[in-house]
Amino acid sequence: MDLPRQRFGQSSVNPPVPQRDWTIAETRSAIVRGDASAEELTHHHLDRIADLDGALNAMVTLDGGALAVARRLDDEFRSSRTLMGPLHGVPVVVKDNFETAGIATSFGSKAFSSYVPSIDATVVARLRGAGAVVIGKTTMPDFAASWFGHSSRSGVTRNPHDPRRDPGGSSGGTAAAVAAGLGVAGVGTDTGGSIRVPASFCGVVGLRPTPGLVSRAGVIPLIADQDSPGPIARTVSDAAVLLDVIAGWDEADPTTAVGYQRPPCRYAESLTAGGLRGARVGVLRWAFGDDSESEEADVNAVIETARAAGAELIDPIEMPKLTEDLADTLLYFRQSRQDINAFLATRDLGSRDVADVVAGGGVWPSDRLVSQQRPPAHRGRDRHGRRRHPGLHHRPRRGQRRRDPLRQMGNRRRHQPAPPRPLHDRRRSQCGSSPRSAGPRR
């Protein structure tokens, strides 16, 4: 089997990033030509994990049945000469907050290290249905509650380009594994940057789909209304192929109704050369570093790369209230415990409250925010984007002075926001199901 192969041992300074690895299309073509089999491809990636993951710590659990799955795919192809799907024989890795039948799923917490689901999350089922070989689960912070690569379950994950650096989070295990060639591609989840941050740290392609485009069924939530599973790959085309597989209506997740009765979009087929030509791209200049620093200059070069590709740059754009707006939409303290507990209540995990898990030491110390529950001490916005006070459901009459509940609280009972309506009662727009990057909902 003519596959790229490098051995780096346990060195902390030699970056285990492959110089060249096959894309999804190249993997499929190799299988069709007979240059490689699904079993050989799976062996190759399991060998890479054995060689490299001792230094990276990107994988938390391997699927002991992966080779058997690969052999079955080879048998079916030999008999039918037909590929099972667009991911036939492709070894993929899956973040450990997706439930996987027969494979331990800990959600990043040592408290649930022995939990083995009986059914797959919808995304995992679709990967398998497309012919993918799920070779294992990737590391993640406890309950995805961090932008850094640490976990009470698996310890510290390292960046494959420089193991002294962090891979980002919370999908850092998947991003590190894909960058190091431990899998051809993988999936993660994004609530407030958890695909985009590690993808940028590890130099791979990560996409946060619009919430509702990809099913969350079988994925433990962090903030249910903002969680969005998505692809992580080494190329844009590979990410598009993955999105084609995992996107679409799922009766187990009502939010995917945004795509119901719409013809499915073929993202991979929509990719065209010169796709940036004429696109208007805003540059938040203050967020970039100083060109006098070599590392920051390399990052800044992407701006000129976009310009050279035909993008129209709006440079700079001004967002003077960005920090305030981000604080207004921060729901971790308000929503995470409630949403995680709602999930735990549907599983036989021995705990119904994440606060009990935290109290028992089952969470990395800096990720304890998931156990805290309090109303926000800031002003939010209404559905039209207008600023409002949390929980204030009246509008003042003409001439009446608007009351500020935050100032009037004093020694009174702490104001409690109205509880959210059940998910199935909320009206959801039939628009906006495109895979563009989406920030927190307001």
C-alpha positions in Angstrom: 0.0 0.0 0.0 1.6 3.2 -1.2 0.6 5.5 1.7 2.6 8.3 3.3 4.2 7.2 6.5 6.3 9.0 9.1 7.4 8.0 12.6 8.2 10.6 15.2 8.3 8.6 18.4 7.5 10.5 21.6 9.6 13.7 21.0 8.0 16.9 22.3 9.7 19.0 19.6 9.2 17.0 16.3 5.8 18.0 15.0 3.8 14.9 13.9 2.1 16.6 10.9 2.2 14.5 7.7 3.7 16.1 4.7 1.0 14.7 2.4 -2.0 12.6 3.1 -4.9 11.5 0.9 -8.1 13.5 0.7 -11.5 11.8 0.7 -11.7 11.8 -3.1 -8.2 10.3 -3.4 -9.0 7.6 -0.8 -12.1 6.6 -2.7 -10.2 6.6 -6.0 -7.5 4.4 -4.5 -10.1 1.8 -3.4 -11.8 1.8 -6.8 -8.4 1.3 -8.6 -7.4 -1.4 -6.1 -4.4 0.5 -4.9 -5.7 0.3 -1.3 -8.5 -1.5 0.6 -10.6 -0.1 3.5 -8.8 -2.6 5.8 -5.4 -1.3 4.7 -6.4 2.3 5.2 -7.8 1.5 8.6 -4.6 -0.3 9.6 -2.6 2.7 8.4 -4.4 5.2 10.5 -4.5 2.9 13.6 -0.7 2.5 13.2 -0.3 6.3 13.0 -2.3 6.6 16.3 0.0 4.0 17.9 3.0 5.9 16.7 2.0 9.5 17.4 -0.8 9.7 19.9 1.3 9.1 22.9 2.7 12.6 22.3 -0.5 14.2 21.1 -3.2 12.6 23.3 -5.9 13.4 20.7 -7.7 10.0 20.9 -9.5 8.9 24.0 -11.1 5.6 22.8 -10.6 3.4 19.8 -13.2 1.2 18.2 -12.1 -2.4 18.5 -14.4 -3.4 15.7 -13.1 -0.9 13.1 -11.1 -3.4 11.2 -14.0 -5.8 11.0 -16.2 -2.9 9.6 -13.4 -2.2 7.0 -13.3 -5.9 6.0 -17.0 -6.0 5.5 -16.8 -2.9 3.3 -14.1 -4.6 1.2 -16.2 -7.8 0.9 -19.2 -5.8 -0.3 -17.2 -3.8 -2.8 -15.5 -6.9 -4.2 -18.9 -8.6 -4.7 -20.8 -5.6 -6.1 -18.1 -3.3 -7.4 -20.2 -0.5 -5.9 -19.1 1.9 -3.2 -21.4 2.0 -0.2 -21.4 5.9 -0.2 -19.3 9.0 -0.5 -17.2 8.0 2.5 -16.7 4.3 1.6 -13.7 3.0 3.5 -12.7 6.5 4.8 -11.3 6.4 8.4 -12.9 9.2 10.4 -12.7 10.3 14.0 -15.6 11.5 16.2 -15.6 14.0 19.1 -16.5 12.2 22.4 -19.8 14.0 22.9 -21.4 12.1 20.1 -23.0 8.8 21.3 -21.5 5.8 19.5 -23.0 2.4 19.8 -20.6 0.0 21.4 -17.9 2.6 22.0 -17.4 4.3 25.3 -18.7 7.9 25.3 -17.6 10.0 28.3 -18.5 13.6 27.2 -15.0 14.5 28.3 -15.7 13.7 32.0 -14.0 10.9 34.0 -17.4 10.5 35.8 -18.8 8.9 32.6 -15.8 7.0 31.3 -17.7 3.7 31.5 -20.8 4.8 29.6 -21.3 2.8 26.4 -24.4 3.9 24.4 -26.5 1.3 22.6 -27.3 3.5 19.6 -25.4 6.0 17.5 -26.0 9.7 17.4 -27.7 10.7 14.1 -24.5 12.2 12.8 -22.5 9.0 13.5 -25.2 6.9 11.9 -25.1 9.0 8.8 -21.3 8.7 8.7 -21.5 4.9 8.9 -24.3 4.9 6.4 -22.1 6.7 3.9 -19.4 4.0 4.3 -17.1 5.7 6.8 -15.0 3.6 9.2 -15.3 5.3 12.7 -11.9 4.4 14.1 -12.3 6.1 17.5 -13.3 9.0 19.7 -11.4 12.2 20.2 -10.5 14.1 23.4 -12.5 17.1 24.5 -12.9 19.3 27.6 -15.5 18.2 30.1 -19.0 18.7 28.6 -17.3 20.9 25.8 -17.1 23.7 28.4 -13.7 25.2 27.4 -11.8 26.7 24.5 -8.7 24.7 25.5 -7.5 21.2 25.2 -7.8 19.6 28.6 -10.1 17.1 30.2 -10.6 15.2 33.5 -11.1 12.1 31.4 -8.0 12.3 29.2 -5.7 15.0 30.5 -4.0 17.5 28.2 -4.2 17.3 24.4 -1.3 18.9 22.4 -1.0 20.7 19.1 0.4 18.5 16.4 2.4 21.4 14.8 4.1 22.1 18.1 3.2 19.8 21.0 4.2 22.6 23.5 1.2 24.5 22.3 -2.6 24.1 22.9 -4.8 22.7 20.1 -7.8 24.8 21.1 -11.2 23.6 22.2 -13.6 22.2 22.6 -13.2 20.1 19.4 -9.4 20.2 19.9 -9.0 16.4 19.8 -10.7 16.1 16.4 -8.7 19.0 15.0 -5.4 17.7 16.3 -6.1 14.2 15.1 -7.1 15.3 11.6 -4.0 17.6 11.3 -1.7 14.8 12.4 -3.3 12.3 9.9 -4.8 10.1 12.6 -8.0 10.2 10.6 -8.8 11.4 7.1 -11.5 13.7 8.6 -13.7 14.1 11.6 -16.6 15.8 13.3 -16.9 18.2 16.2 -19.4 20.5 17.7 -19.5 24.3 18.0 -21.4 26.4 20.5 -19.2 29.5 20.8 -16.2 28.7 18.7 -15.5 25.0 19.5 -14.9 24.0 15.9 -13.5 27.3 14.6 -11.0 27.8 17.4 -9.2 24.5 17.2 -9.4 24.4 13.4 -7.5 27.7 13.3 -5.1 26.6 16.0 -4.3 23.3 14.2 -4.3 24.6 10.6 -7.3 22.6 9.3 -10.7 23.4 7.8 -13.5 23.7 10.3 -17.1 24.7 9.7 -19.9 25.7 12.1 -23.1 25.1 10.2 -26.2 27.2 10.9 -28.0 25.6 13.9 -30.7 23.3 12.6 -28.8 22.3 9.5 -27.2 19.2 11.2 -29.0 17.1 13.8 -27.9 17.2 17.4 -29.7 14.0 18.4 -27.4 11.9 20.5 -25.1 14.7 21.3 -24.9 16.0 24.8 -25.7 19.8 24.8 -23.8 22.7 26.2 -26.3 25.3 25.1 -29.0 23.4 23.2 -30.1 26.3 21.0 -26.6 27.2 20.0 -25.0 23.8 19.6 -24.1 22.8 16.1 -22.3 19.7 14.9 -20.0 20.2 11.9 -17.1 18.9 9.9 -13.3 19.2 10.5 -11.1 18.2 7.5 -7.8 19.0 5.9 -9.3 20.6 2.8 -12.4 22.6 1.9 -13.7 19.9 -0.5 -13.4 17.2 2.2 -15.4 19.4 4.7 -18.1 19.9 2.0 -18.3 16.2 1.4 -18.7 15.6 5.2 -21.4 18.3 5.4 -23.3 16.7 2.5 -23.4 13.4 4.5 -24.4 14.8 7.9 -26.8 17.6 7.0 -30.5 17.3 6.7 -33.9 16.7 8.3 -34.0 14.4 11.4 -37.2 13.7 13.1 -35.3 13.2 16.4 -34.2 16.9 16.3 -37.0 19.4 15.7 -34.6 22.2 14.9 -33.7 20.4 11.6 -37.2 21.3 10.3 -35.6 24.4 8.8 -34.5 22.2 5.9 -37.6 20.1 5.6 -39.4 20.2 2.2 -36.4 21.8 0.7 -34.3 20.1 -2.0 -31.0 19.0 -0.4 -28.1 21.2 -1.2 -25.0 19.5 -2.6 -22.2 21.5 -1.0 -19.3 19.6 -2.6 -20.8 20.1 -6.1 -21.3 23.8 -5.3 -17.6 24.4 -4.9 -16.1 26.3 -7.8 -12.7 27.8 -8.6 -12.7 31.5 -7.9 -15.5 31.3 -5.4 -14.1 34.3 -3.5 -14.2 36.5 -6.5 -16.5 39.5 -5.7 -17.2 38.3 -2.1 -17.2 41.2 0.4 -15.0 40.2 3.4 -14.8 42.4 6.5 -11.5 42.7 8.3 -11.7 43.3 12.0 -8.2 44.8 12.0 -7.8 45.2 15.7 -8.2 41.5 16.2 -5.1 40.8 14.1 -1.6 41.0 15.5 1.4 43.1 14.6 3.3 42.3 11.4 6.5 42.9 13.3 6.0 39.5 15.0 6.8 36.7 12.6 4.1 34.3 13.8 1.5 37.0 13.7 2.6 38.1 10.2 2.1 34.6 8.9 -1.5 34.7 10.1 -2.1 38.2 8.8 -1.0 37.0 5.3 -4.4 35.4 5.0 -5.9 38.8 4.4 -3.8 39.3 1.3 -4.4 35.8 0.2 -8.1 36.5 0.2 -7.5 39.8 -1.7 -5.5 37.9 -4.3 -8.3 35.4 -4.7 -10.6 38.2 -5.8 -12.3 39.1 -2.5 -13.4 42.7 -1.9 -12.0 43.6 1.5 -13.7 46.0 3.8 -10.7 47.0 5.8 -11.1 47.8 8.5 -14.6 47.3 9.8 -15.6 48.8 13.1 -17.5 46.9 15.8 -17.1 49.1 18.8 -19.6 47.2 20.9 -18.4 43.7 20.0 -17.2 42.8 23.6 -20.5 44.1 25.0 -22.6 42.2 22.5 -20.7 39.0 23.2 -21.4 39.4 26.9 -25.0 40.0 26.2 -25.3 36.7 24.4 -23.2 34.6 26.9 -25.6 31.9 28.0 -23.3 29.4 29.7 -24.2 30.5 33.2 -27.8 30.8 32.4 -28.5 27.7 30.3 -25.7 25.0 30.4 -26.6 23.3 33.6 -30.3 23.2 32.6 -29.6 21.7 29.2 -27.0 19.2 30.3 -29.3 18.0 33.1 -32.2 17.6 30.6 -30.0 15.3 28.6 -28.7 13.3 31.7 -32.4 12.8 32.7 -32.9 10.7 29.5 -29.9 8.4 30.1 -29.1 5.8 32.7 -25.8 7.5 33.8 -26.2 7.5 37.6 -26.4 11.3 37.8 -29.1 13.7 37.0 -27.4 16.9 37.9 -24.0 18.1 36.5 -23.5 19.9 39.8 -23.2 16.5 41.5 -20.5 15.5 38.9 -18.6 18.7 39.6 -18.9 18.3 43.4 -17.5 14.7 43.0 -14.4 15.9 41.1 -15.6 14.7 37.8 -14.8 17.9 35.9 -11.5 19.7 35.1 -11.3 22.6 37.6 -11.6 25.4 35.1 -14.7 23.9 33.5 -17.0 24.1 36.6 -19.1 26.8 35.0 -21.4 24.2 33.7 -22.7 23.6 37.2 -23.5 27.2 37.9 -27.0 28.5 37.2 -27.8 32.2 37.6 -29.7 34.8 35.6 -27.4 37.2 33.6 -26.4 40.4 35.2 -26.4 42.2 31.9 -28.9 43.5 29.4 -30.0 41.4 26.5 -31.8 42.1 23.2 -35.2 41.3 22.0 -35.9 39.4 18.8 -35.6 42.6 16.7 -32.1 43.2 18.0 -33.3 46.0 20.3 -31.7 46.2 23.8 -33.9 45.0 26.6 -33.7 43.9 30.2 -33.7 40.1 30.8 -37.1 39.0 31.9 -38.8 42.4 31.5 -42.0 41.6 29.6 -43.8 45.0 29.6 -43.3 48.1 27.7 -43.7 51.5 29.5 -46.6 53.7 28.6 -46.0 56.9 26.7 -44.5 59.4 29.1 -43.9 56.7 31.8 -40.3 56.5 33.0 -38.7 53.1 32.0 -37.8 51.2 35.1 -34.4 49.6 35.4 -34.9 46.3 37.4 -31.1 46.0 37.8 -30.9 49.3 39.7 -34.1 48.6 41.6 -33.1 45.2 42.9 -31.2 46.5 46.0 -32.1 44.1 48.8 -35.2 42.8 47.0 -35.6 39.2 45.8 -33.2 38.6 42.9 -35.0 39.0 39.6 -35.5 35.7 37.8 -36.0 35.6 34.1 -39.0 33.8 32.7 -38.2 30.1 31.9 -37.7 29.3 28.2 -40.6 27.7 26.3 -40.2 24.1 25.4 -38.2 23.6 22.2 -41.1 22.1 20.3 -43.3 25.2 21.0 -40.9 27.7 19.6 -41.5 29.1 16.2 -38.5 28.7 14.0 -37.7 30.4 10.7 -37.8 28.5 7.5 -34.8 30.6 6.4 -31.1 30.6 7.1 -30.3 26.9 6.7 -27.1 27.7 4.8 -23.9 26.4 6.2 -22.4 29.9 6.8 -20.6 30.5 10.1 -23.1 31.6 12.7 -22.5 33.3 16.0 -24.6 33.0 19.2 -28.3 33.6 18.8 -29.7 36.7 20.4 
